Amino acid sequence: MVKEGDQSVTLDLLKQKMAEFARERDWDKSHSPRNLLLALVGEVGELSEIFQWKGEVPKGLPDWNEEERVHLGEELSDVLLYLVRLSDICGIDLGRAALRKVQLNALKYPVSLSKSASSKNQEWRNFTRWSIYGNAFDMITILFGEKCRYRFI
């Protein structure tokens, strides 16, 4: 059923496929940010139902049968596709936004304070309370680029 050749699946390919899918069905008029967000939330609810009564599930889902795995893949895909469509309609480059967020999280949660969180709990709380101020110039650089950073110095 899935035949995309040797083409790897990218966010751009999914964005293109979703735009084409909506256009062919004349759904563009109802794909407002609000409507897509509400549909996304509904799909996250369906995804949550799969795990609702399973308790903690080990990585790799070793006890799941093929039918359960297929169902999980379908619900994960629904969430991803609505997220890609929402970002497209909002004019957000989801890939770039995600990479930027990883960079911001690296500043907010440095490795040195993330290891052995239980022993560094208080240190972590103190750091996160002041991290935005302590790393403001780094965040400005990530958000606006190197040239903009020097305007604030």
Secondary structure by P-SEA (a helix, b strand, c coil): ccccccccccaaaaaaaaaaaaaaacccccccaaaaaaaaaaaaaaaaaaaccccccccccccccaaaaaaaaaaaaaaaaaaaaaaaaaccaaaaaaaaaaaaaaaacccccccccccaaaaaaaaaacccccaaaaaaaaaccaaaaaaac
